[in-house]
Amino acid sequence: MKLCPVIGLVFLSTLHTATWAYRSEERLLDALLSGLHRDVIPMVDNRTAVVVDVSMTVASILAVDDKNQELKTLSWLQMSWKECCLSWKDYRLRWNPGQYDNIRKINIPSDQLWRPDLLPYNSRTLDSGLDLTVDAIVSSDGEVTFIPKWLTQTSCAFDATYYPFDEQTCDLKVGSWTHHNREIDLRLGLESISLEPFVEDSTWQIKKTQATRHVMKYECCPEAYVHILFSVSFSRSPSSLLTFNLIAPTVLFLAAAVLGFYLPSDTGSRTLLGVVSLLGVTLVSLLNYGHFPLSGHGTTPIIGQFYALAVILVGLFTVVTIGLWGIHHHAADLSPVPGWLKAALSVLTRVCCIRYPAAASDKDGAPLGSIATGDGPAEGGAASTVTEIKKLKCMQDILQNVHAIAQTVDEQSRNTANQRDWKNVALVIDRILLTAFILTALIGTLAILLQLA
């Protein structure tokens, strides 16, 4: 029973202390906000600017819209003397801690205080993106600390030259919208952007950050304005599936076109393969072009050049196949191969290491059509009889028929030789085009893809 008064005194003392501390904070808050004009900049005099140290922390990259040249990030805007937050000095918010139960810091809703009108100059929206519902921390020396969340949606000039292995740099330009450097002076809290709470993105990886202070004069105003330029460099992390979808189908169509040269040129299979390959590579190019980002630098993605090369090569393969088919069957008009073309082919066959049968010739040294028909029956004088004359006339008719058959055989032999010559022309041109196609495809593809490495 003797402990009850002691416990009661301790309880009353604790309650009195808590109540007094609460009343001290309440009195302090009333004293600070009484007569405070939040729209008036806290300048001690008209010659001393309010110094605001600015730094930023990127929490995550919410979206990279390379189609619309836009970057959307979630950040913490930080302005502080201690390089950790957003802070400035307001002489109107000073107090003596001894008069308020040794209170040295107090939380005050930021909308009741003066705040610097910092805005992103290159924002894609009219909203500043700052979370103004966050309380500010006010110290007894008048230092105001404000750490709002900052949802930025800024415009960027993307360079899609090396897509999908591209690296982009976006700038966030932050400064006061209405106050010049003699009213608000911005200073760097950090020379880079803090990434300590950054959440890794599966598509983009931040490579480098930088923060720089700039003082500029604009044509509208004689005073100089200060802004902080935050630069973020990030690279795309292409998956193996994306790389396969972009490159593998086109390479396969090119390989099919190369193998098509080994098909017989006198059939329609090669033409069918060329048409199908041309349709396939065109379809792949159109589908992938729809996913290509726009380039703010006016450049074409290197992978697009690869697609253009593939379409041109496969298209030429189709045209050449149709031309070779026509050359192969050129002997239908029975015209011989020109002499200059034969001379050129004799050189090209040795260069291309091509062997084909030579034109056939008669083993007897003379065509059958050169067989003489004779001068008819010899005069035999009185010994000739009517029977012998009939036999001679029969022999003469036989010789004329043989002569006609020989002429027909000779003409067929010449046509066959012409057909063989035109087929040899098609064969040589086919080998030359195959070599040129392979070299062009390899050199062009390597030259383009090595730029992506």
Beta strands, then each sheet from edge to edge (+ up, - down):
strand 1: 50-65
strand 2: 70-78
strand 3: 86-94
strand 4: 105-109
strand 5: 118-120
strand 6: 135-139
strand 7: 141-146
strand 8: 149-155
strand 9: 167-176
strand 10: 184-188
strand 11: 204-217
strand 12: 224-236
sheet 1: 8+ 2- 1+ 10+
sheet 2: 3+ 7- 6+ 4-
sheet 3: 5+ 9- 12+ 11-
end
